[in-house]
């Protein structure tokens, strides 16, 4: 998992930025360095995966504002906020914005690594869910229009005779379609067929 993920460090203090890069590099992590939120946002690509370590106080947008911008842009990159000026209200605001952790400088090395592991676990889970969803979309695209109709009705709990009546075909033909559908989708039983039917009903942006 670590090989495909990057830690994006957004920190305006060069000494802190370089220290983090060295420490995390020695731990085997791949890192990207940015002096402010604007530089990171300008460079970011949709396909980037990993997590962001952002200082709370940055020139321009703050770490929390960076986090808000990422969410507004549809990015789910986990964010860890670091600061030398922590207080309860600010920490609360960071967590409400779904920050993985809020670490006060000088923070403990073990704390930082634990936060990164949590962030990477979240990112790994998100990627696996996205891959599974993409696989469902790909398989659904293999179905003919008639097979999609049969799948839609099967997903509503209708039996072969009920589907046949609704579509004006024979129950035997419905069974043939269902067998082909299950083969194309790799569904092992009716329950899995229903899950595919539900996935087919989701709007494109939900996938």
Secondary structure as UniProt FT lines:
FT   HELIX           2..4
FT   STRAND          6..10
FT   HELIX           14..26
FT   TURN            27..28
FT   STRAND          30..34
FT   HELIX           37..43
FT   TURN            46..47
FT   STRAND          50..55
FT   HELIX           63..72
FT   TURN            73..74
FT   STRAND          78..83
FT   HELIX           88..96
FT   TURN            97..98
FT   STRAND          101..104
FT   HELIX           109..140
FT   TURN            141..142
FT   HELIX           145..155
FT   TURN            156..157
FT   HELIX           160..167
FT   HELIX           171..185
FT   HELIX           190..201
FT   HELIX           204..206
//
